[in-house]
Amino acid sequence: MNSEQHYSTVARAIEFIHSQARQQPTLAEIAAAVDSSESHLQRVFSSWAGISPKRFLQYLTKEYARQALQRSGDLLSVTLDSGLSSPGRLHDLMISCEAMTPGEIKNGAKGMRIGYGFAMTPFGHALIGWTERGICYLAFCSDDEATRLHELKSQWPAADISEDCGTAVQYANQIFPYTPQPGKLHLVLRGTNFQIKVWEALMKLMPGERISYGQLAHQLGMPNAQRAVGSAVAKNNIGFLIPCHRVIKGTGDSGNYRWGCERKQAIQVWETGHSNIQMDADTQ
């Protein structure tokens, strides 16, 4: 069983932890809830997240999230003001981006060729879409593959869209490599100037970091625009690569996520665990 297949167990465990948060469930109780033995659950989490179940549960707590927000408050001004992507990105994957032109948006991407395909990720199936210039869509799927595909096509109504699952799998392997490896990806963004400004700010955050809507609005020089920032985050159509999963409430609560709250926390924990592994390797 590989890390991708472990996600269903992880998602069920997170759901159980949410429902029993006040009782602080033990590993044995969580294992029983997901029809697993303690030893098997230990192996699943260690393989999937790169960390032990005990550390995994720690990363899910509001206290950890609040501490992460406090650390972010100390670091974000330097990171965002630099105008550069932060060092030590997950797997050394360097991400650049460009916005669609107003003309391309107005004509519905007429003349553009868009490929798409479904692929397995550590967080379940995902629909990935791309143009000749780069990735333009990444959405995680549960039982809504048809809905996600309709969403992709409706955003690019005049484009020449064709299925290519082989290339989608290649992209998924590059975005979520089982073994860390360097690489480059280019994103094609479709949004308003304000939305793109928010998304670009998110891409400058360190993997594993957390930022509140208020912190993000403040760093953008718009301290009273928390609601608008939240709307821009919710409109993101390129999951994970534009890391809206790093935005949480100032209370430490995870907050909403268009692809599911459990998936959001799973991504946060997976990213934090793998980032810490990478940092430990870099210091050896």
PyMOL commands that set and color helices and strands:
alter all, ss='L'
color gray80, all
select helices_A, chain A and resi 7-19+21-23+27-33+38-49+53-60+62-81+90-92+102-106+145-155+165-175+193-202+213-219+226-234+244-246+261-283
alter helices_A, ss='H'
color red, helices_A
select strands_A, chain A and resi 93-99+113-121+124-131+134-140+160-163+183-189+211-212+247-248
alter strands_A, ss='S'
color yellow, strands_A
deselect
rebuild
show_as cartoon
